[in-house]
Amino acid sequence: MSWNGRRRFFAWVCLMAWVAECSSISLLYWSAYVSVTSGNTTFGPCECGLYGQDSPLLGENGLLVLPNEDPLACNHTTFNVTQTPWIAIIKRGNCTYREKVNAAKIQNASAVVIYNLDGTGNETSTMSHPGTGDIVTVMIGNEFGKDIVTQMRTGEDVFMTIELGKAHGSLASPIWIYVMSFTFFAITAVTLAYFTFTTIKKIHQYLMLRREERHLKSVAQRAIKNLQLRTLKKGDEEVRSDNHTCAVCIEGYKHGEVVMILTCGHFFHKACIEPWLLEHRTCPMCKCNILGVKTVDEEINSGASQSPLDVRFYPASHPGTFFDTLDEVSLTDPDENVPPPPTPQEAWQAPSEAGPKPEPQQVKDPFHDNAAFEGDSNNIDLK
């Protein structure tokens, strides 16, 4: 897997983890046991509260205190605190939960209780209040909250105790826990198996490549030993002319130097070409493979040079039925019924009416660019 592929994979894993984290917040919530004491009367405990999503799951107790002037605690809220610890009780609405909680937190409240909107009965809903720190935040129903406020407005001290309740939601179910555990271990196992397989595959490919390289190098060494060697002399064209240079080191040839002649006819300094052949196994000029294996370019050129088959269809001489015509059609061999090409003597003896005789073309030596084959063969010294 490429580096970009790994980055995309880990990005998807992080995205899935983030989605799972967000979904777990909405699928799991904790209730609160609330008990209220006024004088000698105690109500509860009842499971009638709900912890906020950003609240620590801790218990608290203290004197309940209402905000001055604004019961919603949205504008310049103050509290008349007579003793500590104390718990602020605030009505929902007009501003965010975060603003309400921070208004009480600034004045050192130990907890904040928010009761729901009018007309909702004793229903509660989840609260999100990021940035409020470690202050306990609980929501209670509207009717329960109004009863507490009514009792407080009589002038009596009302105390509240908050205790951690039970977990609710899909994540609280044992089945869901098993499903999440199985999914986690399954994804982990698949990820480890994938990376293990990828690593083993890469190691195997690397070892096979090294093995193939060693094999090709040994074959190239044997092929190099079979190549012709030639020692240059003073009278050789390669020494006298400055037009002949080694394509590897880009230097001219000198008297007494040993050159190696490849199968394609090109020659180079022996000390220069041997390392090249061990690494590339091809001629630096024409890419001819010294191992006798055709390269891709040679395969294309050889395929293009092959002429297509001469397939000719001759219709029947007499019209007939479809099947008769089909039987009379013959597939002839390109070599049958085709006159042989004229010999060179016959071509030059053609009638003068056909035009002036063309000048004979000079056949060039296929190795005209390689002076190693222009010299006398006796100058070649086999090693």
C-alpha positions as CSV (number, residue, x, y, z in Angstrom):
1,M,0.0,0.0,0.0
2,S,1.3,3.4,-0.9
3,W,1.9,6.2,1.6
4,N,-1.2,8.1,0.4
5,G,-3.2,4.9,0.7
6,R,-2.1,4.4,4.3
7,R,-3.0,8.1,5.1
8,R,-6.5,7.6,3.7
9,F,-6.9,4.4,5.6
10,F,-5.9,5.9,8.9
11,A,-8.1,8.9,8.2
12,W,-11.1,6.6,7.7
13,V,-10.3,4.8,11.0
14,C,-10.1,8.1,12.8
15,L,-13.3,9.3,11.3
16,M,-15.1,6.0,12.3
17,A,-13.7,6.4,15.8
18,W,-15.0,10.0,16.0
19,V,-18.4,9.0,14.7
20,A,-18.5,6.1,17.2
21,E,-17.6,8.5,20.0
22,C,-20.3,11.0,19.0
23,S,-22.9,8.3,18.7
24,S,-22.0,6.8,22.1
25,I,-22.6,10.2,23.7
26,S,-26.1,10.3,22.3
27,L,-26.8,6.6,22.9
28,L,-25.8,6.6,26.6
29,Y,-27.0,8.9,29.4
30,W,-27.1,8.6,33.2
31,S,-30.0,9.3,35.6
32,A,-29.7,11.0,38.9
33,Y,-31.3,10.1,42.2
34,V,-32.6,13.3,43.8
35,S,-33.9,13.8,47.3
36,V,-35.3,17.1,48.7
37,T,-35.4,18.0,52.4
38,S,-37.4,20.9,53.8
39,G,-37.6,21.1,57.6
40,N,-38.6,17.7,58.8
41,T,-40.0,16.6,55.4
42,T,-37.9,14.7,52.9
43,F,-39.0,13.8,49.4
44,G,-37.2,11.0,47.7
45,P,-34.8,9.8,46.7
46,C,-36.4,9.4,43.2
47,E,-34.8,8.7,39.8
48,C,-36.1,12.0,38.5
49,G,-32.9,13.7,37.4
50,L,-30.7,13.4,34.3
51,Y,-27.0,14.3,34.2
52,G,-25.7,16.6,31.5
53,Q,-23.5,15.3,28.8
54,D,-20.6,17.4,29.9
55,S,-21.2,16.9,33.7
56,P,-19.0,14.8,35.9
57,L,-20.9,11.8,37.2
58,L,-20.6,12.7,40.9
59,G,-22.9,13.2,43.8
60,E,-23.5,16.6,45.5
61,N,-25.6,18.0,48.3
62,G,-26.3,21.5,49.6
63,L,-28.7,24.4,50.1
64,L,-30.8,25.3,47.0
65,V,-30.5,28.9,46.0
66,L,-32.6,30.8,43.4
67,P,-31.1,33.5,41.1
68,N,-32.0,37.1,42.0
69,E,-34.5,38.8,39.7
70,D,-34.1,36.6,36.6
71,P,-35.1,32.9,37.2
72,L,-33.6,32.0,33.9
73,A,-30.1,33.3,34.9
74,C,-29.3,34.8,31.5
75,N,-28.5,38.4,32.3
76,H,-26.1,39.5,35.1
77,T,-27.2,36.8,37.4
78,T,-26.5,37.0,41.1
79,F,-27.3,34.6,44.0
80,N,-27.9,35.3,47.7
81,V,-25.8,32.7,49.3
82,T,-26.1,32.2,53.1
83,Q,-24.1,29.0,53.5
84,T,-22.0,26.5,51.6
85,P,-22.1,24.2,49.9
86,W,-25.0,25.4,47.8
87,I,-26.8,24.3,44.7
88,A,-28.3,26.7,42.1
89,I,-31.7,25.9,40.7
90,I,-32.4,27.6,37.4
91,K,-35.3,27.4,34.9
92,R,-34.6,26.4,31.3
93,G,-34.9,28.9,28.4
94,N,-33.7,32.1,26.8
95,C,-30.0,31.2,26.8
96,T,-27.7,28.2,26.5
97,Y,-27.1,25.7,29.3
98,R,-23.5,26.8,29.2
99,E,-24.4,30.4,30.2
100,K,-26.6,29.2,33.0
101,V,-24.0,26.9,34.4
102,N,-21.2,29.3,34.2
103,A,-23.3,32.0,35.9
104,A,-23.6,29.8,39.0
105,K,-20.1,28.4,38.7
106,I,-18.6,31.9,38.9
107,Q,-20.2,32.3,42.4
108,N,-18.8,28.9,43.6
109,A,-21.9,26.8,43.3
110,S,-21.2,23.1,43.9
111,A,-23.9,22.0,41.5
112,V,-26.5,23.4,39.1
113,V,-30.1,22.0,38.8
114,I,-32.1,23.1,35.7
115,Y,-35.8,22.3,35.6
116,N,-37.5,21.9,32.2
117,L,-39.9,24.3,30.3
118,D,-43.5,24.9,31.2
119,G,-45.9,22.4,29.7
120,T,-43.4,19.5,29.6
121,G,-44.6,17.8,32.8
122,N,-41.8,15.9,34.5
123,E,-40.0,15.1,31.2
124,T,-36.3,15.6,31.1
125,S,-33.9,15.9,28.1
126,T,-30.2,15.6,27.6
127,M,-28.1,18.7,28.0
128,S,-24.9,19.7,26.2
129,H,-22.9,22.3,28.0
130,P,-19.2,22.2,26.9
131,G,-16.7,24.5,28.6
132,T,-18.4,24.4,32.0
133,G,-15.6,22.4,33.8
134,D,-16.1,19.9,36.6
135,I,-19.4,21.3,38.1
136,V,-22.2,18.8,38.4
137,T,-25.2,19.6,36.2
138,V,-28.6,17.9,36.5
139,M,-31.9,18.4,34.8
140,I,-35.3,17.7,36.5
141,G,-38.9,17.9,35.3
142,N,-40.9,21.2,35.2
143,E,-43.5,20.2,37.7
144,F,-41.0,18.9,40.2
145,G,-38.9,22.0,39.8
146,K,-41.9,24.4,40.3
147,D,-42.9,22.5,43.5
148,I,-39.4,23.0,44.8
149,V,-39.4,26.7,43.9
150,T,-42.8,27.2,45.5
151,Q,-41.5,25.7,48.7
152,M,-38.4,27.9,48.6
153,R,-40.4,31.1,48.1
154,T,-42.1,30.4,51.5
155,G,-38.8,31.3,53.1
156,E,-37.9,27.8,54.2
157,D,-34.5,26.4,53.6
158,V,-34.6,23.5,51.1
159,F,-31.7,21.1,50.7
160,M,-31.1,18.7,47.9
161,T,-29.0,15.6,47.6
162,I,-27.9,14.3,44.2
163,E,-26.6,10.8,43.7
164,L,-25.5,8.9,40.6
165,G,-28.3,6.8,39.1
166,K,-28.3,4.2,36.3
167,A,-27.1,4.2,32.8
168,H,-29.7,4.3,30.1
169,G,-29.8,4.1,26.3
170,S,-28.6,1.6,23.7
171,L,-25.1,1.4,25.0
172,A,-26.3,0.4,28.5
173,S,-27.7,-2.8,27.1
174,P,-25.5,-5.9,27.6
175,I,-26.3,-6.9,24.0
176,W,-24.9,-3.6,22.7
177,I,-21.8,-4.1,24.8
178,Y,-21.2,-7.5,23.3
179,V,-21.8,-6.1,19.8
180,M,-19.4,-3.3,20.3
181,S,-16.8,-5.6,21.8
182,F,-17.1,-8.0,18.9
183,T,-16.9,-5.2,16.4
184,F,-13.8,-3.8,18.0
185,F,-12.0,-7.1,18.1
186,A,-13.1,-7.9,14.6
187,I,-11.8,-4.6,13.2
188,T,-8.6,-5.0,15.1
189,A,-8.1,-8.6,13.8
190,V,-8.8,-7.6,10.2
191,T,-6.5,-4.6,10.4
192,L,-3.6,-6.7,11.9
193,A,-4.2,-9.5,9.3
194,Y,-4.2,-7.0,6.5
195,F,-0.9,-5.4,7.6
196,T,0.6,-8.8,8.3
197,F,-0.3,-10.0,4.8
198,T,0.9,-6.8,3.2
199,T,4.3,-7.0,5.1
200,I,4.8,-10.7,4.2
201,K,3.9,-9.9,0.6
202,K,6.4,-7.1,0.4
203,I,9.1,-9.2,2.0
204,H,8.4,-12.1,-0.5
205,Q,8.5,-9.7,-3.5
206,Y,11.8,-8.3,-2.2
207,L,13.4,-11.7,-1.8
208,M,12.2,-12.9,-5.2
209,L,13.5,-9.7,-6.8
210,R,16.9,-10.2,-5.1
211,R,16.9,-13.9,-6.2
212,E,16.1,-12.9,-9.8
213,E,18.8,-10.3,-9.8
214,R,21.4,-12.7,-8.6
215,H,20.3,-15.3,-11.2
216,L,20.4,-12.7,-14.0
217,K,23.8,-11.5,-12.9
218,S,25.3,-15.0,-12.9
219,V,23.8,-15.6,-16.4
220,A,25.3,-12.2,-17.5
221,Q,28.7,-13.2,-16.2
222,R,28.7,-16.4,-18.3
223,A,27.5,-14.5,-21.3
224,I,30.2,-11.9,-20.9
225,K,32.9,-14.6,-20.9
226,N,31.7,-15.7,-24.4
227,L,31.9,-12.2,-25.9
228,Q,34.8,-11.4,-28.3
229,L,37.8,-9.4,-27.1
230,R,40.1,-7.4,-29.4
231,T,43.4,-5.7,-28.6
232,L,43.7,-2.4,-30.5
233,K,46.9,-1.8,-32.6
234,K,48.5,1.3,-34.0
235,G,47.2,0.8,-37.5
236,D,43.6,0.3,-36.5
237,E,41.0,2.8,-37.6
238,E,39.7,3.1,-34.1
239,V,43.1,4.4,-32.9
240,R,43.9,6.7,-35.8
241,S,40.5,8.4,-36.0
242,D,39.0,10.7,-33.3
243,N,35.5,9.8,-34.4
244,H,35.5,6.6,-32.5
245,T,34.8,6.9,-28.7
246,C,33.6,4.6,-26.0
247,A,30.0,5.3,-25.3
248,V,30.4,4.5,-21.7
249,C,33.4,6.6,-20.7
250,I,33.2,9.1,-23.7
251,E,36.9,8.7,-24.3
252,G,38.8,7.7,-27.4
253,Y,40.5,4.4,-28.1
254,K,44.3,4.0,-27.6
255,H,46.9,1.6,-28.7
256,G,47.0,-1.6,-26.6
257,E,43.6,-1.2,-25.1
258,V,41.3,-4.2,-25.0
259,V,37.8,-3.7,-26.3
260,M,34.8,-6.0,-26.0
261,I,32.6,-6.7,-29.0
262,L,28.9,-7.3,-28.2
263,T,26.6,-9.5,-30.1
264,C,25.1,-6.5,-31.9
265,G,28.5,-5.5,-33.2
266,H,29.1,-2.4,-31.0
267,F,32.3,-2.4,-29.0
268,F,33.5,-0.6,-25.9
269,H,36.3,-0.6,-23.5
270,K,36.4,-3.9,-21.6
271,A,36.8,-2.2,-18.2
272,C,33.9,0.1,-19.0
273,I,31.4,-2.2,-20.4
274,E,31.7,-5.2,-18.0
275,P,30.1,-3.3,-15.0
276,W,27.4,-2.0,-17.3
277,L,26.5,-5.4,-18.7
278,L,26.4,-6.9,-15.2
279,E,23.8,-4.3,-14.2
280,H,21.8,-3.8,-17.4
281,R,22.7,-6.7,-19.7
282,T,22.0,-4.6,-22.8
283,C,24.1,-2.6,-25.2
284,P,24.3,1.1,-24.2
285,M,23.7,2.2,-27.8
286,C,21.0,-0.1,-29.3
287,K,19.7,-1.9,-26.2
288,C,20.4,-5.3,-27.6
289,N,20.2,-7.9,-24.9
290,I,23.4,-10.0,-24.6
291,L,21.4,-12.9,-23.1
292,G,19.6,-13.4,-26.3
293,V,16.3,-12.3,-25.0
294,K,14.3,-9.9,-27.1
295,T,13.5,-6.6,-25.5
296,V,10.1,-4.9,-25.9
297,D,11.2,-2.7,-28.7
298,E,12.6,-5.7,-30.6
299,E,9.3,-7.6,-30.2
300,I,7.4,-4.6,-31.6
301,N,9.7,-4.1,-34.5
302,S,9.8,-7.8,-35.4
303,G,6.0,-8.0,-35.2
304,A,5.6,-5.0,-37.4
305,S,8.0,-6.3,-40.0
306,Q,6.0,-9.5,-40.5
307,S,3.8,-9.2,-43.6
308,P,0.2,-10.4,-43.3
309,L,-0.9,-13.6,-44.9
310,D,-2.0,-13.4,-48.5
311,V,-5.5,-14.8,-48.3
312,R,-7.5,-14.5,-51.5
313,F,-11.1,-15.5,-52.3
314,Y,-12.1,-16.4,-55.8
315,P,-15.8,-16.4,-56.7
316,A,-17.4,-19.1,-58.7
317,S,-17.2,-18.7,-62.5
318,H,-20.9,-19.6,-62.9
319,P,-23.7,-18.2,-60.7
320,G,-25.6,-20.8,-58.8
321,T,-27.2,-21.4,-55.5
322,F,-25.7,-20.1,-52.3
323,F,-24.4,-23.5,-51.3
324,D,-22.9,-24.1,-54.8
325,T,-21.1,-20.8,-54.7
326,L,-19.8,-21.5,-51.2
327,D,-18.4,-24.9,-52.3
328,E,-16.7,-23.3,-55.3
329,V,-14.9,-20.6,-53.2
330,S,-11.3,-21.7,-52.6
331,L,-8.7,-20.5,-50.2
332,T,-5.5,-20.6,-52.1
333,D,-2.0,-20.8,-50.6
334,P,0.0,-17.7,-51.2
335,D,2.7,-19.8,-52.8
336,E,0.3,-21.4,-55.3
337,N,-0.7,-19.9,-58.7
338,V,1.6,-16.9,-58.0
339,P,4.4,-16.3,-60.4
340,P,7.9,-16.3,-58.8
341,P,9.6,-12.9,-58.6
342,P,12.1,-12.2,-61.4
343,T,15.7,-12.7,-60.9
344,P,18.1,-9.7,-60.9
345,Q,19.3,-10.6,-64.4
346,E,15.7,-10.7,-65.7
347,A,14.9,-7.4,-64.0
348,W,17.9,-5.7,-65.7
349,Q,16.9,-7.2,-69.1
350,A,13.5,-5.6,-69.1
351,P,12.4,-3.8,-72.3
352,S,13.7,-0.3,-72.7
353,E,10.1,1.0,-73.1
354,A,9.6,0.6,-69.4
355,G,12.0,3.5,-68.8
356,P,15.7,4.0,-68.2
357,K,17.5,1.4,-66.2
358,P,17.8,2.4,-62.5
359,E,21.3,2.7,-61.1
360,P,22.2,-0.3,-58.9
361,Q,21.9,0.5,-55.2
362,Q,24.9,0.2,-53.0
363,V,24.4,-2.3,-50.2
364,K,25.7,-0.8,-47.0
365,D,27.4,-2.9,-44.4
366,P,24.9,-3.3,-41.5
367,F,27.8,-2.6,-39.1
368,H,29.1,0.5,-40.9
369,D,29.1,2.4,-37.6
370,N,31.1,-0.3,-35.9
371,A,34.7,-0.3,-37.1
372,A,35.4,-3.5,-35.2
373,F,34.0,-5.5,-38.1
374,E,35.8,-3.5,-40.8
375,G,39.3,-4.7,-39.9
376,D,40.9,-7.9,-40.7
377,S,39.5,-10.8,-38.7
378,N,43.0,-11.9,-37.9
379,N,43.3,-8.9,-35.6
380,I,40.7,-10.3,-33.2
381,D,42.4,-12.0,-30.3
382,L,40.2,-14.3,-28.3
383,K,40.8,-14.1,-24.6
